[in-house]
Amino acid sequence: MTVYGATNDGAADAGTPADGTRRVDVLVVGAGQAGLSAAYHLRRRGFAPHRADADGGFVVLDADDAPGGAWAHRSPSLRMATVHGFHDLPDFELPEPDPDAPAREVVPGYFAAYEAKHALPVVRPVHVRAVRSESDRPGSRLLVETDAGTWSTRALINATGTWTRPFLPHYPGHFAGRQLHYAEYRGPEEFAGRRVLVVGGGASAIQVLSEVAAVGETVWVTRTPPVYHDGPFTPEYGREVVAKVEERVRQGLPVRSVVSVTGLGPSVAYRRAEELGALHRRPMFDRLTEHGVAWGEGPGSEELPVDAIVWATGFRPEVGHLAPLGLRSPGGGIALTGTAATADPRVHLVGYGPSASTIGANRAGRAAVNALVALLGEPAQGADVPAQQS
């Protein structure tokens, strides 16, 4: 197990104490954009990095082997020039990158430097298996069960994102060719000279179309007509979009991504796909066949042979470890009040729903920490905090 950031000087330790449970004030699950933002604001508000020889403070548990979050797993073909928007973490700008540099190298490097600059107590790799209440008493602690032992915490910030839960819709039939989800996509090279069906109406589908159409033939299908946004992405438009997603979250409905509401804009990838003639969308097929897909049944049906299918059909929030807390509403989602789970104010979700973007994750990290200070009180002992930022 590797320990990063403040833990390099002994501020935290991966070892397990004699009683088997380490105790902290706040535990953050996940070290992507949202988790790092939350960790920064915890330090800024006076929470100390957890130490192995004392109770209290905060810790960040991350399931990956190294910094980078989902960015470390993106396709090598995704370049910084084609990234669909990226905002700096608080109090540390991303140095101007080479537009042709792979995002899976640039962003993880930036995250690693951020953890070191702000001495964040990130422990990895640690897989969180379940979170449950220590007892039914009001104000009781939460038990966080991991593959490296159990932690006890007064509050939890969940920043696990969606990358580990790719969504594959079910369609009848069987396709004998190559199928993969966007999470497995590693660039266009393997599709050279082939006909590739790309499923999905979001930015990921546009990236795949913009790359594969340069080396092969593409067919684009979506369940509903794509949503386009031709105008500028103004602050007013951004607030309107986020408000729509927030309303679903308040109602406890399954979340929609912010990007699904903003629509497709004139990104570098979009313009490239347009130049290649890859944006002629067809409606969703009805079934899979051995050699492709088909629309309709019987004599009037149409079958399209393809060599491969790329499912750019999105992701679902990784929140299964929270199931023992019973946070899901009858609507199927986790209802939030601000960033707090409406059913349990000890638990905050960041990078979820309206904050599932890099700028939204930054803001949610700060909002969650402010709410937890109100709930838990000011930290008893201050930390060596970063300089405050307006």
DARARA-V864535 format. One record per pair of residues at least 12 apart in sequence whose ideal C-beta (glycine too) atoms are under 7 Angstrom apart, sorted by the first residue. I is the first residue (numbers start at 1). GAP is how many residues later the second one is. D is the distance in Angstrom with one decimal. If there is no record, write none. Layout:
I	GAP	D
I	GAP	D
This chain:
1	13	4.2
1	122	6.8
1	124	6.9
1	147	6.2
2	122	5.8
3	120	5.3
4	111	5.2
4	118	4.4
4	120	6.8
5	110	4.3
5	111	6.2
5	114	5.2
5	115	3.9
5	116	5.6
5	117	5.2
6	43	3.8
6	113	3.8
6	114	6.2
6	115	4.6
7	114	5.1
7	116	6.6
11	38	4.2
11	40	5.6
11	110	5.8
12	37	5.8
12	38	4.8
12	39	6.4
12	40	6.3
12	47	5.8
12	109	4.4
12	111	6.3
13	39	3.4
14	109	5.8
14	134	6.7
15	37	6.3
16	133	4.5
20	129	6.4
20	130	6.4
21	129	4.8
21	130	6.8
21	131	5.1
22	129	5.0
23	32	4.2
23	129	4.6
24	26	4.9
24	32	6.4
24	33	5.7
24	34	5.7
24	35	5.3
24	127	6.3
24	129	5.0
25	22	6.3
25	31	5.3
25	32	6.2
25	33	6.1
25	128	6.9
25	129	5.0
25	351	6.4
25	354	7.0
26	16	6.0
26	21	6.1
26	32	4.2
26	127	6.3
26	128	6.8
26	129	5.1
26	131	6.5
26	346	6.1
27	31	6.8
27	32	5.8
27	34	6.8
27	117	5.7
27	124	5.7
27	126	4.0
27	129	5.2
28	30	6.7
28	32	4.4
28	129	4.6
28	131	6.1
29	32	5.6
29	99	5.2
29	127	6.8
29	129	5.2
29	130	6.2
29	131	5.6
30	32	6.3
30	129	3.7
30	130	4.5
30	131	6.3
31	29	5.3
31	31	3.8
31	36	6.6
31	38	6.3
31	91	5.0
32	37	2.8
32	38	6.0
32	127	6.3
32	129	5.4
32	319	6.6
33	36	6.7
33	56	6.8
33	318	6.7
33	325	5.2
33	328	4.3
34	125	4.0
34	316	4.1
34	317	3.2
34	321	6.6
34	327	3.7
34	330	6.0
34	331	5.8
35	25	5.9
35	124	3.5
36	53	5.8
36	75	6.4
36	78	5.9
36	79	7.0
36	84	6.7
37	52	6.1
37	53	6.1
37	324	5.7
37	325	4.7
37	328	2.9
37	329	6.8
38	119	4.8
38	121	6.1
38	312	5.7
38	327	3.8
38	330	5.7
38	331	6.1
39	21	5.2
39	81	4.6
40	49	6.9
40	50	5.4
40	51	6.7
40	78	5.6
40	325	7.0
40	346	6.8
41	324	5.4
41	325	4.8
41	328	3.9
42	16	4.9
42	327	5.5
43	75	6.3
43	340	5.4
43	342	5.1
43	343	6.1
44	341	5.1
44	342	5.8
44	344	6.4
45	324	5.6
45	328	5.5
46	332	6.4
46	333	4.2
46	336	4.5
46	337	5.7
46	339	6.3
47	332	4.9
47	336	6.1
48	331	7.0
48	333	5.9
48	335	4.0
49	70	6.7
49	72	3.7
49	334	6.9
50	71	5.7
58	63	6.9
59	62	5.1
59	64	6.2
60	60	6.2
60	61	6.1
60	62	4.5
60	63	7.0
61	62	5.6
61	65	4.3
61	67	6.1
61	85	6.5
62	60	5.5
62	62	4.1
62	63	6.9
62	64	6.7
63	62	5.7
63	63	6.6
63	64	5.0
64	60	6.0
64	61	6.1
65	59	6.5
65	60	5.1
66	42	6.8
67	41	5.4
67	44	4.2
67	45	4.0
67	48	5.8
68	39	6.3
68	40	2.8
68	43	5.4
69	42	6.7
69	92	6.7
70	91	5.7
70	93	3.6
71	32	6.1
71	33	5.9
71	36	3.9
71	37	5.7
72	32	5.8
72	36	4.7
73	90	6.2
74	29	5.7
74	30	4.7
75	110	5.1
75	111	5.3
75	112	5.5
76	26	5.3
76	28	6.2
76	110	6.2
76	111	5.8
77	110	3.6
77	111	6.6
77	134	5.6
78	24	6.8
78	25	4.7
78	26	6.8
78	129	6.6
79	20	6.5
79	21	5.4
79	22	6.6
79	23	6.3
79	24	6.5
80	17	4.6
80	18	6.9
80	19	5.4
80	21	5.3
80	23	5.6
80	26	5.6
81	18	3.7
81	19	6.7
81	187	5.5
82	125	6.4
82	186	4.9
82	187	4.7
83	20	5.3
84	119	4.3
84	183	6.1
85	272	7.0
85	273	6.6
86	272	5.4
87	271	4.3
87	272	4.2
87	275	6.2
89	25	5.4
89	273	6.7
90	272	6.0
90	299	5.8
91	295	5.6
91	298	5.0
92	22	5.3
92	25	5.7
94	16	5.0
118	268	5.5
126	20	5.1
126	21	6.8
126	22	5.0
127	19	6.1
127	20	4.6
128	16	6.0
128	18	5.2
128	193	4.9
129	16	4.9
129	17	6.1
129	18	6.6
129	192	6.1
130	15	4.6
130	191	5.4
130	194	5.4
131	13	5.3
131	25	6.3
131	190	5.7
131	191	5.5
131	193	6.5
131	194	6.1
132	192	3.9
132	193	6.6
133	192	6.7
134	18	6.7
141	12	6.3
141	13	5.8
142	14	5.5
142	204	6.1
144	12	6.8
154	222	5.7
155	191	4.8
155	217	5.1
155	220	6.7
155	221	6.2
156	190	6.5
156	191	5.2
157	191	4.9
157	193	6.0
157	211	5.3
158	161	6.8
158	164	6.5
158	189	6.6
158	190	6.9
158	191	5.0
159	191	5.0
159	192	5.1
160	158	4.2
160	159	6.9
161	157	6.2
161	190	5.3
162	153	3.6
162	154	6.1
162	155	5.5
162	156	6.2
163	20	6.6
163	152	6.3
164	154	5.0
165	150	5.5
165	151	4.4
165	152	7.0
165	153	5.1
166	15	4.3
166	17	4.3
166	149	5.5
167	146	5.3
167	147	5.1
167	148	5.8
167	149	5.3
168	13	5.9
168	143	5.6
168	145	6.5
169	144	5.8
171	116	6.0
171	117	5.5
172	115	4.7
172	116	7.0
173	114	4.1
173	115	3.4
173	116	5.7
174	114	5.9
174	116	6.4
175	113	4.3
175	114	6.8
175	115	6.8
175	134	6.4
176	114	4.9
176	115	6.9
177	129	6.8
177	130	5.6
177	131	5.7
178	129	6.9
178	130	4.0
179	130	4.8
179	132	7.0
180	130	6.0
181	130	4.8
182	22	4.6
182	26	6.8
182	128	6.5
182	129	6.7
182	130	4.3
185	23	6.2
185	125	6.1
187	24	6.7
188	23	4.2
188	24	4.6
188	26	6.6
188	27	4.9
191	21	5.0
191	24	6.4
191	25	4.9
191	117	6.1
192	23	4.3
192	24	5.8
193	23	5.6
194	22	4.7
194	113	3.9
194	114	6.1
195	21	6.6
195	22	4.4
195	24	6.8
195	111	4.9
195	112	5.2
196	16	5.1
196	20	5.8
196	22	5.3
196	110	6.6
196	111	6.6
196	112	4.9
196	114	6.2
197	22	4.9
197	24	6.5
197	96	6.4
197	109	4.5
197	112	4.7
198	20	5.8
198	22	5.2
198	112	5.0
198	114	6.1
199	22	5.5
199	110	6.5
199	111	7.0
199	112	5.1
199	113	6.3
199	114	5.9
200	22	6.5
200	111	6.9
200	112	3.4
200	113	5.0
200	114	6.9
201	21	3.9
201	23	6.9
201	25	4.4
202	57	5.7
202	58	6.3
202	110	6.6
202	112	6.5
203	56	5.7
204	108	4.2
205	15	7.0
205	107	3.8
206	58	6.4
206	63	5.0
206	64	5.3
206	67	5.6
207	62	4.9
208	102	5.3
208	104	5.7
209	64	4.4
209	69	4.2
210	59	4.3
210	62	4.1
210	63	4.0
210	66	6.9
210	68	6.9
213	60	6.4
213	63	4.0
213	65	3.8
214	62	6.1
218	60	4.9
219	63	6.6
219	85	6.6
219	87	6.6
220	58	6.4
220	59	6.7
220	60	6.7
220	61	5.1
220	62	6.7
221	61	4.9
221	62	6.8
221	63	5.4
221	64	6.2
222	59	5.6
222	62	6.6
223	61	4.6
226	38	5.7
226	55	6.0
227	36	3.8
227	37	6.7
228	35	5.4
228	36	5.3
229	33	6.0
229	34	3.7
229	35	6.8
229	36	5.0
233	32	6.7
241	17	6.2
241	20	4.7
241	21	5.2
242	16	6.6
242	112	4.7
242	118	6.9
244	17	5.3
245	13	5.7
245	16	6.1
245	108	5.4
245	109	4.2
246	108	4.5
249	84	6.8
249	86	6.9
249	87	4.8
249	104	4.1
249	105	6.2
250	85	6.4
250	86	6.7
251	80	6.0
251	84	6.8
252	77	2.8
252	79	4.2
252	81	5.1
252	82	6.8
252	83	3.4
253	78	4.4
253	79	6.6
253	80	5.0
254	78	5.0
254	79	4.6
255	62	6.5
255	78	5.8
255	97	6.6
255	98	4.0
257	57	6.7
257	99	5.7
258	96	6.6
258	98	5.8
258	99	4.9
258	102	6.5
289	14	5.7
291	14	4.7
292	12	4.9
292	13	4.2
292	14	4.5
293	13	6.8
317	35	5.7
319	15	6.5
322	25	6.9
325	19	5.8
325	22	6.5
326	17	6.9
327	14	4.8
327	16	5.1
327	17	6.2
327	20	6.8
334	15	6.5
336	13	6.2
336	17	6.9
338	29	6.0
338	33	6.0
339	25	5.3
339	28	5.1
339	29	4.3
339	32	6.4
340	31	5.8
345	30	5.9
348	20	4.0
348	23	6.6
348	24	6.8
350	14	3.9
350	15	5.4
350	18	5.3
351	13	6.6
